[in-house]
Amino acid sequence: MNLTVIRIREGFAMKTYRLACLNLLLAVFLPCLALAAPKADLWERWQTHAPGSNLQADHRPWTRFLEKYLSVGPNGINRLDYRGVTPKDRNLLDEYLEELASIPVSRLSRAIQLPFWINLYNALTVKVVLDHYPVGSIKDIDISPGLFSSGPWDKKLISIEGEEISLNAIEHRILRPIWQDPRIHYAVNCTSLSCPNLQPKAYTEENTEIFFEKGATEYINHPRGVTIENDELVISSIYKWYQEDFGNSEAGVIEHLLNYARPDLKIRLQTFQDIDDYHYDWSLNQTQ
């Protein structure tokens, strides 16, 4: 056989082997990377605030949007009518986000900053879904940069005070590290069936604490949050991904659940010292 032909075939075989190895590595490690939740990593630039400031943010447009398109679906899951959102209301949502982007966040008080970031996160997430609808899951909106990235969470979607910001930055670099409150996980919504409910009104200085408690109670006492069957405790994967925010152990997670469990569930939870399994449904929280 011609020596040149042999070398070509050997080269082709080597490339095929390397490609097969790469595909195997991706098959093994990519699911793990996709499930790995970001750690809380403070973006110090956003620690600045203005105690005593009277500057406000107007979230009424977001409340009007939610009142029109959000409803309680089967089994107590709040669902959004993405299909029914009119072009006019999509434009109004865009205008609301543009208005938030124009606010000097550093000149807000801490009490005003918290609902600002929560509403920004939730409205941006809904906008992303609307921009790509119809989709079966937010995970199908694969616009994040990077070879191993998925979904929209790392895509820089809006500019605040000259900084390009992603959904992950809002949640994991601003909300979680600054406020250090596990109930934030019941407030930010990923538009999925297993996510804690999107509340029917915008967060404000007056209702944030109420919605934090309501969100935690609703979720933990719903099968999405906690299920006990055949003497096994199965809970939302949120408590696995963000265990560090819930006591940093399974015991800490169970203690958190007990704080919000209603009497019947609390009695059953008290018999568990560890967690048997986790679950999560990424299907879109759209109306049926």
C-alpha positions as CSV (number, residue, x, y, z in Angstrom):
1,M,0.0,0.0,0.0
2,N,1.2,3.5,-0.8
3,L,3.0,5.0,2.3
4,T,1.1,8.3,1.8
5,V,-2.2,6.5,1.9
6,I,-1.2,4.7,5.1
7,R,-0.3,7.9,6.8
8,I,-3.6,9.6,5.7
9,R,-5.6,6.6,7.1
10,E,-3.6,6.7,10.3
11,G,-4.2,10.4,10.7
12,F,-7.9,9.9,10.1
13,A,-8.0,7.1,12.6
14,M,-6.3,9.3,15.2
15,K,-8.7,12.2,14.6
16,T,-11.6,9.8,14.9
17,Y,-10.2,8.4,18.2
18,R,-9.7,11.9,19.6
19,L,-13.2,12.9,18.7
20,A,-14.6,9.7,20.3
21,C,-12.6,10.5,23.5
22,L,-13.9,14.1,23.5
23,N,-17.5,12.9,23.1
24,L,-17.1,10.4,25.9
25,L,-15.7,13.2,28.2
26,L,-18.6,15.4,27.3
27,A,-21.1,12.7,28.0
28,V,-19.6,12.0,31.4
29,F,-18.8,15.5,32.7
30,L,-21.3,17.8,30.9
31,P,-24.4,16.6,32.9
32,C,-22.4,17.2,36.1
33,L,-21.4,20.7,35.0
34,A,-24.9,21.5,34.0
35,L,-26.2,20.6,37.5
36,A,-23.5,22.3,39.4
37,A,-25.0,25.5,41.0
38,P,-22.9,28.7,41.2
39,K,-21.5,29.6,44.6
40,A,-22.3,32.9,46.2
41,D,-19.5,35.2,45.1
42,L,-19.9,38.8,46.2
43,W,-19.6,41.5,43.5
44,E,-18.4,44.2,45.8
45,R,-19.3,47.0,43.4
46,W,-23.0,46.4,44.4
47,Q,-22.5,46.7,48.2
48,T,-22.9,50.5,47.9
49,H,-26.2,51.8,49.2
50,A,-27.7,55.0,50.6
51,P,-29.2,54.7,54.1
52,G,-32.1,57.1,54.5
53,S,-32.5,57.6,50.7
54,N,-36.0,58.6,49.6
55,L,-35.3,57.4,46.0
56,Q,-37.8,54.8,44.9
57,A,-38.3,52.3,42.1
58,D,-41.8,52.0,40.4
59,H,-42.7,48.3,40.1
60,R,-46.4,48.9,39.3
61,P,-46.0,48.0,35.7
62,W,-44.7,44.5,36.7
63,T,-47.6,44.1,39.1
64,R,-50.0,44.9,36.3
65,F,-48.3,42.4,34.0
66,L,-48.5,39.7,36.7
67,E,-52.2,40.4,37.5
68,K,-53.1,40.0,33.9
69,Y,-51.1,36.9,33.0
70,L,-50.3,34.9,36.1
71,S,-52.8,32.5,37.6
72,V,-52.9,29.7,40.1
73,G,-52.8,26.5,38.0
74,P,-53.6,22.9,38.9
75,N,-52.1,21.7,42.3
76,G,-51.3,25.2,43.5
77,I,-48.6,26.0,40.9
78,N,-48.7,29.6,39.7
79,R,-48.5,29.5,35.9
80,L,-48.0,32.3,33.3
81,D,-49.9,32.7,30.1
82,Y,-46.9,33.2,27.8
83,R,-48.9,32.4,24.8
84,G,-51.5,35.1,25.6
85,V,-49.1,38.0,26.2
86,T,-50.0,40.7,23.6
87,P,-47.4,42.7,21.6
88,K,-48.5,45.8,23.5
89,D,-47.8,44.2,26.9
90,R,-44.5,42.8,25.7
91,N,-43.5,46.4,24.9
92,L,-44.7,47.6,28.3
93,L,-42.5,44.9,29.9
94,D,-39.6,46.1,27.9
95,E,-40.3,49.7,29.0
96,Y,-40.4,48.6,32.6
97,L,-37.0,46.9,32.3
98,E,-35.6,50.0,30.6
99,E,-36.9,52.1,33.5
100,L,-35.2,49.9,36.0
101,A,-32.0,50.1,34.0
102,S,-32.1,53.9,34.3
103,I,-32.3,53.9,38.1
104,P,-29.1,54.6,40.0
105,V,-29.2,51.5,42.2
106,S,-26.3,52.6,44.4
107,R,-28.4,55.6,45.6
108,L,-31.2,53.4,46.8
109,S,-31.6,52.2,50.4
110,R,-31.0,48.6,51.2
111,A,-34.7,48.1,51.8
112,I,-35.4,49.3,48.2
113,Q,-32.5,47.5,46.6
114,L,-33.7,44.1,47.7
115,P,-37.1,44.2,45.8
116,F,-35.4,46.0,42.9
117,W,-33.1,43.1,42.3
118,I,-35.8,40.4,42.8
119,N,-38.2,42.1,40.4
120,L,-35.4,42.7,37.9
121,Y,-34.5,39.1,37.9
122,N,-38.0,37.8,37.6
123,A,-39.1,40.3,34.9
124,L,-35.9,39.6,32.9
125,T,-36.5,35.8,33.1
126,V,-40.0,36.2,31.8
127,K,-38.8,38.4,29.0
128,V,-36.2,35.8,28.0
129,V,-38.8,33.2,27.8
130,L,-41.2,35.4,25.8
131,D,-38.3,36.3,23.4
132,H,-37.8,32.6,22.6
133,Y,-41.4,31.3,23.0
134,P,-42.6,28.6,22.3
135,V,-40.1,26.5,24.4
136,G,-40.7,23.5,26.6
137,S,-38.2,24.6,29.2
138,I,-36.0,27.6,30.0
139,K,-33.1,25.2,29.7
140,D,-33.8,25.0,26.0
141,I,-32.9,28.7,25.6
142,D,-29.2,28.1,25.2
143,I,-27.8,31.6,24.9
144,S,-25.2,31.6,27.7
145,P,-21.6,32.0,26.5
146,G,-19.0,29.2,26.9
147,L,-18.5,25.6,25.7
148,F,-20.0,24.0,28.8
149,S,-22.7,26.6,29.5
150,S,-26.4,26.0,29.0
151,G,-29.6,28.0,29.4
152,P,-29.8,31.8,29.5
153,W,-28.4,32.4,33.0
154,D,-24.9,33.6,32.1
155,K,-25.9,35.8,29.2
156,K,-25.5,39.5,29.9
157,L,-29.0,40.8,29.4
158,I,-29.1,44.3,30.8
159,S,-26.9,47.2,31.8
160,I,-27.2,48.7,35.3
161,E,-25.1,51.7,36.1
162,G,-22.9,50.9,33.2
163,E,-22.3,47.3,34.2
164,E,-23.5,44.4,31.9
165,I,-25.4,42.0,34.1
166,S,-26.6,38.4,33.8
167,L,-29.3,36.5,35.7
168,N,-26.6,34.5,37.5
169,A,-24.9,37.7,38.6
170,I,-28.1,39.1,40.1
171,E,-28.8,35.9,42.0
172,H,-25.4,34.6,43.0
173,R,-23.2,37.7,43.1
174,I,-25.7,40.3,44.4
175,L,-28.8,38.8,46.2
176,R,-27.3,35.8,47.9
177,P,-24.0,37.2,49.2
178,I,-25.3,40.6,50.2
179,W,-28.5,39.6,52.0
180,Q,-27.5,36.0,53.0
181,D,-31.1,35.0,53.4
182,P,-32.1,31.5,52.2
183,R,-35.6,32.7,51.5
184,I,-34.3,34.5,48.4
185,H,-34.5,31.1,46.7
186,Y,-38.3,31.3,47.1
187,A,-38.4,34.7,45.5
188,V,-36.3,34.4,42.3
189,N,-38.2,32.4,39.7
190,C,-36.8,30.2,36.9
191,T,-40.1,29.8,35.1
192,S,-40.2,26.1,35.8
193,L,-42.8,23.9,37.4
194,S,-40.6,22.8,40.3
195,C,-39.5,26.4,41.0
196,P,-41.1,28.2,43.9
197,N,-44.2,30.2,42.9
198,L,-43.8,33.5,41.0
199,Q,-45.8,35.8,43.3
200,P,-48.9,37.6,41.9
201,K,-47.5,41.1,42.6
202,A,-44.2,42.8,42.4
203,Y,-41.9,42.8,45.5
204,T,-41.9,46.1,47.4
205,E,-40.3,47.4,50.6
206,E,-43.6,46.8,52.3
207,N,-44.4,43.2,51.1
208,T,-40.9,41.6,50.7
209,E,-40.9,40.0,54.2
210,I,-44.5,38.8,53.7
211,F,-43.7,37.3,50.3
212,F,-40.5,35.6,51.7
213,E,-42.5,33.9,54.4
214,K,-45.4,33.1,52.0
215,G,-43.1,31.7,49.4
216,A,-41.2,29.4,51.9
217,T,-44.5,28.1,53.4
218,E,-46.1,27.5,50.1
219,Y,-43.2,25.6,48.7
220,I,-42.2,23.5,51.6
221,N,-45.8,22.3,52.1
222,H,-46.2,21.5,48.4
223,P,-45.0,18.2,46.8
224,R,-42.6,20.2,44.7
225,G,-40.7,21.1,47.9
226,V,-41.2,18.0,50.1
227,T,-42.6,14.6,49.5
228,I,-42.7,11.7,51.9
229,E,-43.7,8.3,50.4
230,N,-42.9,4.8,51.5
231,D,-40.9,6.1,54.5
232,E,-38.6,8.1,52.1
233,L,-37.9,11.8,52.2
234,V,-37.7,13.3,48.7
235,I,-37.2,17.0,48.4
236,S,-36.5,19.7,45.8
237,S,-33.1,19.7,44.2
238,I,-32.9,23.4,45.3
239,Y,-31.9,22.2,48.7
240,K,-29.1,20.1,47.2
241,W,-27.8,22.7,44.8
242,Y,-27.8,25.4,47.5
243,Q,-27.3,23.4,50.6
244,E,-24.7,25.9,51.8
245,D,-27.6,28.4,52.2
246,F,-29.7,26.0,54.2
247,G,-27.3,25.1,57.1
248,N,-24.7,23.5,54.9
249,S,-25.8,19.9,55.7
250,E,-28.8,17.6,55.3
251,A,-29.6,18.2,59.0
252,G,-29.6,22.0,58.4
253,V,-31.9,21.6,55.4
254,I,-34.4,19.5,57.5
255,E,-34.3,22.0,60.3
256,H,-35.1,24.7,57.7
257,L,-38.0,22.7,56.4
258,L,-39.3,22.1,59.9
259,N,-39.5,25.9,60.5
260,Y,-42.1,26.2,57.8
261,A,-43.8,22.8,57.8
262,R,-47.4,22.7,58.7
263,P,-48.4,20.5,61.7
264,D,-49.0,17.2,59.8
265,L,-45.8,17.5,57.7
266,K,-43.8,18.6,60.7
267,I,-44.7,15.5,62.6
268,R,-43.6,13.3,59.8
269,L,-40.4,15.3,59.1
270,Q,-39.3,15.0,62.7
271,T,-38.7,11.2,62.1
272,F,-36.0,11.9,59.5
273,Q,-32.3,12.6,60.1
274,D,-31.2,12.5,56.4
275,I,-32.6,12.9,52.9
276,D,-33.3,10.0,50.6
277,D,-33.5,11.7,47.2
278,Y,-34.0,15.0,45.3
279,H,-36.2,15.9,42.3
280,Y,-36.8,18.8,40.0
281,D,-39.1,19.4,36.9
282,W,-37.7,21.9,34.5
283,S,-40.9,22.0,32.4
284,L,-42.1,25.6,31.7
285,N,-44.6,27.0,34.1
286,Q,-47.0,27.9,31.3
287,T,-50.8,27.8,31.5
288,Q,-52.3,24.6,30.2
